[in-house]
């Protein structure tokens, strides 16, 4: 069994786990050089690939049959006016993007903050857009060839939208396809 093209787990990370990642971001620091493409607006970024033990604990929370290789791990930070551009992270069925939302965005303040992740389907730039609320502790995993973007918070708030991003490659894709004739979604 391999991941569906889009998976959402609403209570993926506890507050203690979120605090560990926020501490790791503080240790690593923010730089103002993140971007979704060469022409897009810059956003804040914190490199976290060196946090191997924390990454392993994160991957251990996924179903055992999903064997991922981690290609990148970093945090994105966005404030008002820093909407990302629609883009793909990678081509190919073996690549997935995992986002875990760390900011204090909940059902109680969402209408005030917004800051969705948008996934676009159908057509080159998508005729249908799915809005994923960036609720604290929520995990979103999707195929990296799905067009998407991270949206900034509204001007009504000073919340920094922080998403922990892991770029992944499914190690056992060929085994799954050969062993499970019903693996296609």
N, C-alpha and C positions, 0 to 999 in steps of 0.2 A: 504494500500500500504506500503510495506516495502522496505528498501534500496536494490538496486541491489547489487550483490556481489562486484562490484567495481564502485565507483562514484568519479568523479573529478569535482571540481568547481575551475575554474582558477582565479577568482577574489573574493575569499571568505573573505579575510581580507584586510582592508584598511591600509595605512601606519601608521595612528594614532593608530589603534588596534595592529599592529605589534610592534610599539614602547611601548605600554602598557605592552605587554607580555615580551619584552626584558628588560624593567624596572623590572618586576616581577622576571625574571631570575637573574638579578643583585642583587635584594634584597635577593633572596633565596641562591644564590651562586652556583658555579659548584663544583662537587666532581668527582674524577676520579675513579668511581667504577661501571659505567654502563656496561652492557654486555647483549648479546642476549642469551647466555647460559653459563654454568659454565666453559666450555672449550674455549670460544671465547675471542678475544682480548678485553681489556677494552676500554671504551669510556667515554666521559664526560656526566654527568647527573645532572639535576637540578630538585628537587622535587617541584611540583606546585599544589598538591592536595588541599592545604590550600587556594588557590585563588578562593574560592567558587563563588563570584560575577562575576569574569571574566569568569569562566567556564559556569555559567548560561547564560551570554551574548553570549557566543560562541554557546551553544546549541540552543538558541533562533533563530539563523540564519538557523537552519536546518528545513526541512519541519515539519509542526505541527504534522503530523501523526506518526512521528518517536519519540517514547518516550524512551529515553535512561536513564539508570542508569550509572553514572560515577564510574568506579572501580579504576582507576588510572589516574593521570595527571602529566606529567613530560616533560622536554625537553631533547633531546639527542643532544650532540655536537660531531662532528667528524672532524678530520683533516686528512691530508694525511696519509695513512697506517692503518687507523682505519675502514676498511670495516667490516660490520657486517656479521655474518654467516646466511645462509638460515635457517629459523625457522618458526614455527607457534606461534601466541600469545595465542591461546586458541582453544579448540575443541567445537563443537556445533554451531548450526545455529543462536543462539541468541547473539553471541559475535561478536563485530565489533571493528576495530581499526581505529582511526581518526588521521591523520597526517596533520599538517598545517606547511608549510615551512616559516621560518622567516628570513633566510639569504638573503643577497643581490645577489641572483643568478637570472639572467634574460635571456631573449632570446639573449641579446647583449654579455654576457660573458659566456654563457653556454658551448660553445665548448672548452673554456679554463678551466672551473671549473669541469664540469660533476656532479658527486655526486648523481646519480640517486637512486630512490627506484626501486627495481626489484621485480616483482610479478611472481611467477612460477606456471605454470598450467600443468595438465596432467602427471600422474605418481607420484611416491613417492616424487621425488625432482624436478619435473617439466621438461618437454621436451620443453615447450615454455616459454620464459621469456619476460614479458612486461616491458619496461623501462619507468618509470615515472620521468620526469624532475622535480627537486625540486624548481620550480620558486617561487619567493617571493609572499606570499599571497595565493598561491594555497592550496586547501584542497583535500586530498585523503582519502576516507572512503572505507574500504574493510572488508570483512568477516575475522575474526581473524584466521580462519582455512585455509586461503590461505597462502602458503609458500612464504616468502618474506625476503628481507634484505635491509638495508640502506647502500649505498656505500659512501665511503669517497671522498673528492675532489681530484683532481690530484695534483701532486707535483709542478705544475706550479703556484699554488696560495696559499695564506695564509688565505683564507676564512675558517671560521668555519662553517660547515654545521649544521644548527640548525633546528631541527624539533620538534614542539610541538606535543606530543603524548597523546592521550586519549584512554584508554581501556574502552570499553562500553559494556553494556548488554542491548539488546532490551527488554523493559518491556512488550510490548504488542504483543509478537510473537504468543502466543496461540490464542488471540483474532483475529489477522490478519488471521491466518491459518483457523480458523473456519468461519470467516465472509467473506472471499474472496476466492472462489474456484479457481480463476485464479492467486493466489498470487505466485505460483511457477514460477521461471525464467528458 
